[in-house]
Amino acid sequence: MSDTQIIIGLAAIVFLGVGAQWIAKRRDFPSLLLLLPAGLLAGNVGPLVDPEKLFGDTLFPGVTMLVGLLLFQSGLQLRVRDLPSEAR
């Protein structure tokens, strides 16, 4: 990949992520509902970015760390009192 393609790919990822986060905040629903489709659109489904070429060998460890971070953040934001009694 050329340097221009790498910069365009990273910019597309940042643009989709920030856009999804902003829309979710404005509409007042969980950002994960928009971040997941945006990630799929940027990576596997859409023609914007080829993750294998862009990240190379760091793709799998990077995804593993980011999924762990996402679960940690979601766990911190979880309010047990708001859950129905059946879910506890």
A tleap script that builds the chain and sets N, CA, C and O, in Angstrom:
source leaprc.protein.ff14SB
mol = sequence {
  NMET SER ASP THR GLN ILE ILE ILE GLY LEU
  ALA ALA ILE VAL PHE LEU GLY VAL GLY ALA
  GLN TRP ILE ALA LYS ARG ARG ASP PHE PRO
  SER LEU LEU LEU LEU LEU PRO ALA GLY LEU
  LEU ALA GLY ASN VAL GLY PRO LEU VAL ASP
  PRO GLU LYS LEU PHE GLY ASP THR LEU PHE
  PRO GLY VAL THR MET LEU VAL GLY LEU LEU
  LEU PHE GLN SER GLY LEU GLN LEU ARG VAL
  ARG ASP LEU PRO SER GLU ALA CARG
}
set mol.1.N position { 0.837 -1.184 0.000 }
set mol.1.CA position { 0.000 0.000 0.000 }
set mol.1.C position { 0.878 1.242 0.000 }
set mol.1.O position { 1.926 1.285 0.645 }
set mol.2.N position { 0.436 2.228 -0.722 }
set mol.2.CA position { 1.179 3.488 -0.744 }
set mol.2.C position { 0.830 4.315 0.496 }
set mol.2.O position { -0.144 4.037 1.196 }
set mol.3.N position { 1.631 5.314 0.741 }
set mol.3.CA position { 1.397 6.184 1.896 }
set mol.3.C position { 0.059 6.908 1.793 }
set mol.3.O position { -0.617 7.120 2.799 }
set mol.4.N position { -0.315 7.282 0.591 }
set mol.4.CA position { -1.587 7.977 0.392 }
set mol.4.C position { -2.765 7.077 0.736 }
set mol.4.O position { -3.725 7.525 1.362 }
set mol.5.N position { -2.701 5.812 0.332 }
set mol.5.CA position { -3.782 4.877 0.640 }
set mol.5.C position { -3.882 4.626 2.138 }
set mol.5.O position { -4.984 4.496 2.671 }
set mol.6.N position { -2.759 4.557 2.810 }
set mol.6.CA position { -2.764 4.353 4.260 }
set mol.6.C position { -3.403 5.547 4.959 }
set mol.6.O position { -4.224 5.368 5.859 }
set mol.7.N position { -3.040 6.749 4.561 }
set mol.7.CA position { -3.607 7.954 5.178 }
set mol.7.C position { -5.103 8.043 4.907 }
set mol.7.O position { -5.875 8.382 5.805 }
set mol.8.N position { -5.522 7.743 3.679 }
set mol.8.CA position { -6.954 7.774 3.353 }
set mol.8.C position { -7.707 6.715 4.152 }
set mol.8.O position { -8.804 6.979 4.643 }
set mol.9.N position { -7.137 5.532 4.287 }
set mol.9.CA position { -7.778 4.473 5.063 }
set mol.9.C position { -7.940 4.835 6.529 }
set mol.9.O position { -9.011 4.649 7.106 }
set mol.10.N position { -6.876 5.354 7.130 }
set mol.10.CA position { -6.957 5.762 8.536 }
set mol.10.C position { -7.916 6.928 8.724 }
set mol.10.O position { -8.642 6.980 9.717 }
set mol.11.N position { -7.925 7.860 7.784 }
set mol.11.CA position { -8.859 8.991 7.870 }
set mol.11.C position { -10.301 8.512 7.754 }
set mol.11.O position { -11.179 9.031 8.443 }
set mol.12.N position { -10.554 7.533 6.895 }
set mol.12.CA position { -11.909 6.991 6.756 }
set mol.12.C position { -12.356 6.308 8.039 }
set mol.12.O position { -13.510 6.443 8.445 }
set mol.13.N position { -11.449 5.575 8.682 }
set mol.13.CA position { -11.782 4.905 9.943 }
set mol.13.C position { -12.118 5.938 11.013 }
set mol.13.O position { -13.123 5.807 11.710 }
set mol.14.N position { -11.286 6.958 11.143 }
set mol.14.CA position { -11.524 8.001 12.148 }
set mol.14.C position { -12.817 8.752 11.846 }
set mol.14.O position { -13.604 9.013 12.756 }
set mol.15.N position { -13.045 9.101 10.585 }
set mol.15.CA position { -14.248 9.832 10.198 }
set mol.15.C position { -15.509 9.023 10.507 }
set mol.15.O position { -16.462 9.565 11.068 }
set mol.16.N position { -15.529 7.746 10.152 }
set mol.16.CA position { -16.703 6.915 10.432 }
set mol.16.C position { -16.914 6.733 11.936 }
set mol.16.O position { -18.048 6.765 12.412 }
set mol.17.N position { -15.827 6.543 12.679 }
set mol.17.CA position { -15.951 6.364 14.121 }
set mol.17.C position { -16.452 7.603 14.835 }
set mol.17.O position { -17.352 7.523 15.671 }
set mol.18.N position { -15.876 8.741 14.511 }
set mol.18.CA position { -16.302 9.995 15.139 }
set mol.18.C position { -17.724 10.344 14.716 }
set mol.18.O position { -18.523 10.801 15.534 }
set mol.19.N position { -18.040 10.130 13.447 }
set mol.19.CA position { -19.399 10.404 12.960 }
set mol.19.C position { -20.438 9.533 13.646 }
set mol.19.O position { -21.501 10.016 14.035 }
set mol.20.N position { -20.129 8.244 13.794 }
set mol.20.CA position { -21.065 7.339 14.464 }
set mol.20.C position { -21.245 7.724 15.927 }
set mol.20.O position { -22.358 7.696 16.451 }
set mol.21.N position { -20.155 8.079 16.575 }
set mol.21.CA position { -20.225 8.491 17.982 }
set mol.21.C position { -21.052 9.767 18.132 }
set mol.21.O position { -21.863 9.878 19.051 }
set mol.22.N position { -20.852 10.714 17.243 }
set mol.22.CA position { -21.562 11.990 17.307 }
set mol.22.C position { -23.059 11.795 17.069 }
set mol.22.O position { -23.878 12.359 17.794 }
set mol.23.N position { -23.417 11.010 16.069 }
set mol.23.CA position { -24.839 10.762 15.784 }
set mol.23.C position { -25.499 10.052 16.957 }
set mol.23.O position { -26.621 10.393 17.333 }
set mol.24.N position { -24.816 9.069 17.540 }
set mol.24.CA position { -25.388 8.346 18.675 }
set mol.24.C position { -25.591 9.271 19.869 }
set mol.24.O position { -26.595 9.166 20.573 }
set mol.25.N position { -24.658 10.161 20.096 }
set mol.25.CA position { -24.805 11.095 21.216 }
set mol.25.C position { -25.958 12.064 20.977 }
set mol.25.O position { -26.705 12.378 21.904 }
set mol.26.N position { -26.107 12.538 19.744 }
set mol.26.CA position { -27.197 13.467 19.425 }
set mol.26.C position { -28.559 12.788 19.507 }
set mol.26.O position { -29.541 13.418 19.900 }
set mol.27.N position { -28.628 11.521 19.143 }
set mol.27.CA position { -29.893 10.774 19.165 }
set mol.27.C position { -30.148 10.095 20.507 }
set mol.27.O position { -31.218 9.525 20.720 }
set mol.28.N position { -29.178 10.150 21.406 }
set mol.28.CA position { -29.295 9.619 22.766 }
set mol.28.C position { -29.574 8.115 22.792 }
set mol.28.O position { -30.516 7.659 23.440 }
set mol.29.N position { -28.751 7.361 22.084 }
set mol.29.CA position { -28.783 5.914 22.221 }
set mol.29.C position { -27.356 5.386 22.199 }
set mol.29.O position { -26.440 6.111 21.813 }
set mol.30.N position { -27.150 4.133 22.607 }
set mol.30.CA position { -25.784 3.614 22.760 }
set mol.30.C position { -24.972 3.717 21.470 }
set mol.30.O position { -25.444 3.364 20.389 }
set mol.31.N position { -23.761 4.202 21.607 }
set mol.31.CA position { -22.914 4.409 20.430 }
set mol.31.C position { -22.510 3.101 19.770 }
set mol.31.O position { -22.189 3.073 18.582 }
set mol.32.N position { -22.525 2.025 20.535 }
set mol.32.CA position { -22.152 0.726 19.981 }
set mol.32.C position { -23.068 0.313 18.836 }
set mol.32.O position { -22.647 -0.400 17.925 }
set mol.33.N position { -24.317 0.760 18.882 }
set mol.33.CA position { -25.264 0.415 17.821 }
set mol.33.C position { -24.879 1.028 16.480 }
set mol.33.O position { -25.280 0.513 15.436 }
set mol.34.N position { -24.124 2.099 16.484 }
set mol.34.CA position { -23.653 2.694 15.233 }
set mol.34.C position { -22.179 2.395 14.960 }
set mol.34.O position { -21.761 2.352 13.803 }
set mol.35.N position { -21.396 2.188 16.010 }
set mol.35.CA position { -19.980 1.915 15.802 }
set mol.35.C position { -19.749 0.557 15.144 }
set mol.35.O position { -18.858 0.424 14.305 }
set mol.36.N position { -20.533 -0.445 15.510 }
set mol.36.CA position { -20.364 -1.762 14.894 }
set mol.36.C position { -20.656 -1.754 13.399 }
set mol.36.O position { -19.832 -2.240 12.625 }
set mol.37.N position { -21.802 -1.219 12.960 }
set mol.37.CA position { -22.019 -1.164 11.505 }
set mol.37.C position { -20.999 -0.277 10.780 }
set mol.37.O position { -20.621 -0.571 9.647 }
set mol.38.N position { -20.558 0.796 11.425 }
set mol.38.CA position { -19.549 1.657 10.797 }
set mol.38.C position { -18.232 0.902 10.628 }
set mol.38.O position { -17.553 1.046 9.611 }
set mol.39.N position { -17.879 0.106 11.617 }
set mol.39.CA position { -16.664 -0.700 11.514 }
set mol.39.C position { -16.764 -1.760 10.442 }
set mol.39.O position { -15.804 -2.000 9.709 }
set mol.40.N position { -17.918 -2.396 10.345 }
set mol.40.CA position { -18.116 -3.383 9.284 }
set mol.40.C position { -18.084 -2.727 7.914 }
set mol.40.O position { -17.523 -3.279 6.968 }
set mol.41.N position { -18.679 -1.561 7.810 }
set mol.41.CA position { -18.688 -0.841 6.539 }
set mol.41.C position { -17.271 -0.444 6.125 }
set mol.41.O position { -16.918 -0.530 4.948 }
set mol.42.N position { -16.477 -0.017 7.072 }
set mol.42.CA position { -15.110 0.404 6.761 }
set mol.42.C position { -14.204 -0.783 6.466 }
set mol.42.O position { -13.305 -0.683 5.632 }
set mol.43.N position { -14.432 -1.905 7.141 }
set mol.43.CA position { -13.501 -3.021 7.031 }
set mol.43.C position { -13.906 -4.113 6.079 }
set mol.43.O position { -13.506 -4.109 4.915 }
set mol.44.N position { -14.692 -5.045 6.560 }
set mol.44.CA position { -14.971 -6.259 5.801 }
set mol.44.C position { -15.962 -6.069 4.671 }
set mol.44.O position { -15.793 -6.663 3.606 }
set mol.45.N position { -16.975 -5.272 4.866 }
set mol.45.CA position { -18.059 -5.159 3.893 }
set mol.45.C position { -17.743 -4.132 2.817 }
set mol.45.O position { -17.875 -4.409 1.625 }
set mol.46.N position { -17.334 -2.970 3.234 }
set mol.46.CA position { -17.148 -1.861 2.293 }
set mol.46.C position { -15.782 -1.852 1.631 }
set mol.46.O position { -14.860 -2.532 2.081 }
set mol.47.N position { -15.657 -1.086 0.574 }
set mol.47.CA position { -14.385 -1.009 -0.149 }
set mol.47.C position { -13.434 0.067 0.379 }
set mol.47.O position { -12.422 0.358 -0.259 }
set mol.48.N position { -13.744 0.659 1.530 }
set mol.48.CA position { -12.937 1.782 2.018 }
set mol.48.C position { -11.537 1.364 2.451 }
set mol.48.O position { -10.553 2.006 2.084 }
set mol.49.N position { -11.446 0.289 3.232 }
set mol.49.CA position { -10.183 -0.082 3.855 }
set mol.49.C position { -9.990 -1.587 3.740 }
set mol.49.O position { -10.941 -2.350 3.912 }
set mol.50.N position { -8.775 -2.017 3.451 }
set mol.50.CA position { -8.417 -3.431 3.520 }
set mol.50.C position { -7.602 -3.616 4.801 }
set mol.50.O position { -6.411 -3.304 4.823 }
set mol.51.N position { -8.232 -4.121 5.871 }
set mol.51.CA position { -7.550 -4.183 7.168 }
set mol.51.C position { -6.271 -5.018 7.145 }
set mol.51.O position { -5.303 -4.689 7.831 }
set mol.52.N position { -6.262 -6.098 6.359 }
set mol.52.CA position { -5.070 -6.946 6.305 }
set mol.52.C position { -3.861 -6.182 5.763 }
set mol.52.O position { -2.752 -6.320 6.278 }
set mol.53.N position { -4.080 -5.387 4.736 }
set mol.53.CA position { -2.971 -4.628 4.147 }
set mol.53.C position { -2.612 -3.412 4.995 }
set mol.53.O position { -1.444 -3.034 5.084 }
set mol.54.N position { -3.614 -2.805 5.615 }
set mol.54.CA position { -3.375 -1.579 6.370 }
set mol.54.C position { -2.630 -1.848 7.673 }
set mol.54.O position { -1.700 -1.120 8.019 }
set mol.55.N position { -3.035 -2.892 8.398 }
set mol.55.CA position { -2.462 -3.146 9.719 }
set mol.55.C position { -1.488 -4.317 9.752 }
set mol.55.O position { -0.691 -4.421 10.685 }
set mol.56.N position { -1.530 -5.198 8.762 }
set mol.56.CA position { -0.582 -6.311 8.688 }
set mol.56.C position { -0.705 -7.266 9.863 }
set mol.56.O position { -1.803 -7.706 10.206 }
set mol.57.N position { 0.441 -7.587 10.483 }
set mol.57.CA position { 0.473 -8.556 11.584 }
set mol.57.C position { -0.110 -8.014 12.880 }
set mol.57.O position { -0.394 -8.788 13.794 }
set mol.58.N position { -0.294 -6.717 12.978 }
set mol.58.CA position { -0.824 -6.138 14.217 }
set mol.58.C position { -2.349 -6.134 14.251 }
set mol.58.O position { -2.936 -5.669 15.227 }
set mol.59.N position { -3.004 -6.643 13.205 }
set mol.59.CA position { -4.466 -6.605 13.147 }
set mol.59.C position { -5.094 -7.432 14.268 }
set mol.59.O position { -5.924 -6.912 15.014 }
set mol.60.N position { -4.722 -8.698 14.403 }
set mol.60.CA position { -5.357 -9.556 15.404 }
set mol.60.C position { -5.090 -9.085 16.835 }
set mol.60.O position { -6.040 -8.982 17.611 }
set mol.61.N position { -3.839 -8.792 17.225 }
set mol.61.CA position { -3.633 -8.284 18.590 }
set mol.61.C position { -4.327 -6.947 18.833 }
set mol.61.O position { -4.825 -6.699 19.931 }
set mol.62.N position { -4.362 -6.094 17.828 }
set mol.62.CA position { -5.033 -4.800 17.978 }
set mol.62.C position { -6.523 -4.949 18.187 }
set mol.62.O position { -7.105 -4.286 19.045 }
set mol.63.N position { -7.148 -5.824 17.400 }
set mol.63.CA position { -8.586 -6.063 17.548 }
set mol.63.C position { -8.876 -6.677 18.910 }
set mol.63.O position { -9.858 -6.312 19.556 }
set mol.64.N position { -8.036 -7.600 19.350 }
set mol.64.CA position { -8.229 -8.231 20.656 }
set mol.64.C position { -8.167 -7.201 21.779 }
set mol.64.O position { -9.003 -7.221 22.682 }
set mol.65.N position { -7.190 -6.307 21.734 }
set mol.65.CA position { -7.073 -5.278 22.773 }
set mol.65.C position { -8.244 -4.305 22.725 }
set mol.65.O position { -8.748 -3.898 23.772 }
set mol.66.N position { -8.683 -3.927 21.530 }
set mol.66.CA position { -9.779 -2.969 21.423 }
set mol.66.C position { -11.111 -3.570 21.860 }
set mol.66.O position { -11.942 -2.866 22.434 }
set mol.67.N position { -11.331 -4.860 21.600 }
set mol.67.CA position { -12.554 -5.510 22.086 }
set mol.67.C position { -12.538 -5.564 23.609 }
set mol.67.O position { -13.564 -5.329 24.247 }
set mol.68.N position { -11.394 -5.869 24.191 }
set mol.68.CA position { -11.278 -5.856 25.649 }
set mol.68.C position { -11.542 -4.477 26.230 }
set mol.68.O position { -12.224 -4.351 27.247 }
set mol.69.N position { -11.011 -3.449 25.595 }
set mol.69.CA position { -11.245 -2.073 26.041 }
set mol.69.C position { -12.716 -1.695 25.917 }
set mol.69.O position { -13.263 -1.029 26.796 }
set mol.70.N position { -13.353 -2.114 24.836 }
set mol.70.CA position { -14.770 -1.833 24.629 }
set mol.70.C position { -15.627 -2.506 25.698 }
set mol.70.O position { -16.552 -1.891 26.228 }
set mol.71.N position { -15.327 -3.756 26.016 }
set mol.71.CA position { -16.079 -4.451 27.061 }
set mol.71.C position { -15.841 -3.817 28.426 }
set mol.71.O position { -16.769 -3.714 29.228 }
set mol.72.N position { -14.621 -3.394 28.696 }
set mol.72.CA position { -14.315 -2.727 29.958 }
set mol.72.C position { -15.092 -1.424 30.085 }
set mol.72.O position { -15.679 -1.149 31.131 }
set mol.73.N position { -15.099 -0.620 29.026 }
set mol.73.CA position { -15.825 0.652 29.046 }
set mol.73.C position { -17.326 0.416 29.213 }
set mol.73.O position { -17.984 1.127 29.973 }
set mol.74.N position { -17.859 -0.560 28.519 }
set mol.74.CA position { -19.290 -0.859 28.640 }
set mol.74.C position { -19.631 -1.338 30.045 }
set mol.74.O position { -20.696 -1.013 30.570 }
set mol.75.N position { -18.740 -2.103 30.651 }
set mol.75.CA position { -18.968 -2.555 32.016 }
set mol.75.C position { -18.955 -1.412 33.014 }
set mol.75.O position { -19.705 -1.432 33.989 }
set mol.76.N position { -18.110 -0.416 32.781 }
set mol.76.CA position { -18.078 0.741 33.670 }
set mol.76.C position { -19.338 1.588 33.550 }
set mol.76.O position { -19.762 2.207 34.526 }
set mol.77.N position { -19.934 1.622 32.372 }
set mol.77.CA position { -21.125 2.438 32.154 }
set mol.77.C position { -22.416 1.720 32.528 }
set mol.77.O position { -23.484 2.332 32.534 }
set mol.78.N position { -22.332 0.444 32.837 }
set mol.78.CA position { -23.523 -0.333 33.164 }
set mol.78.C position { -24.060 0.074 34.533 }
set mol.78.O position { -23.309 0.150 35.505 }
set mol.79.N position { -25.338 0.329 34.600 }
set mol.79.CA position { -25.997 0.646 35.869 }
set mol.79.C position { -26.880 -0.537 36.245 }
set mol.79.O position { -27.888 -0.811 35.593 }
set mol.80.N position { -26.486 -1.227 37.303 }
set mol.80.CA position { -27.192 -2.437 37.711 }
set mol.80.C position { -28.607 -2.103 38.165 }
set mol.80.O position { -29.520 -2.907 37.973 }
set mol.81.N position { -28.802 -0.947 38.757 }
set mol.81.CA position { -30.140 -0.577 39.239 }
set mol.81.C position { -31.132 -0.392 38.097 }
set mol.81.O position { -32.336 -0.563 38.288 }
set mol.82.N position { -30.635 -0.045 36.911 }
set mol.82.CA position { -31.520 0.152 35.766 }
set mol.82.C position { -31.928 -1.152 35.092 }
set mol.82.O position { -32.844 -1.166 34.270 }
set mol.83.N position { -31.256 -2.244 35.434 }
set mol.83.CA position { -31.600 -3.532 34.838 }
set mol.83.C position { -32.892 -4.063 35.450 }
set mol.83.O position { -33.162 -3.816 36.626 }
set mol.84.N position { -33.684 -4.779 34.682 }
set mol.84.CA position { -34.873 -5.402 35.273 }
set mol.84.C position { -34.460 -6.457 36.296 }
set mol.84.O position { -33.353 -6.992 36.229 }
set mol.85.N position { -35.333 -6.750 37.223 }
set mol.85.CA position { -34.996 -7.699 38.289 }
set mol.85.C position { -34.727 -9.097 37.737 }
set mol.85.O position { -33.996 -9.865 38.362 }
set mol.86.N position { -35.292 -9.445 36.593 }
set mol.86.CA position { -35.055 -10.766 36.010 }
set mol.86.C position { -33.627 -10.912 35.493 }
set mol.86.O position { -33.104 -12.025 35.433 }
set mol.87.N position { -32.995 -9.809 35.123 }
set mol.87.CA position { -31.653 -9.865 34.549 }
set mol.87.C position { -30.567 -9.919 35.612 }
set mol.87.O position { -29.410 -10.183 35.283 }
set mol.88.N position { -30.897 -9.680 36.864 }
set mol.88.CA position { -29.886 -9.666 37.934 }
set mol.88.C position { -29.546 -11.031 38.400 }
set mol.88.O position { -28.714 -11.188 39.294 }
savepdb mol mol.pdb
quit
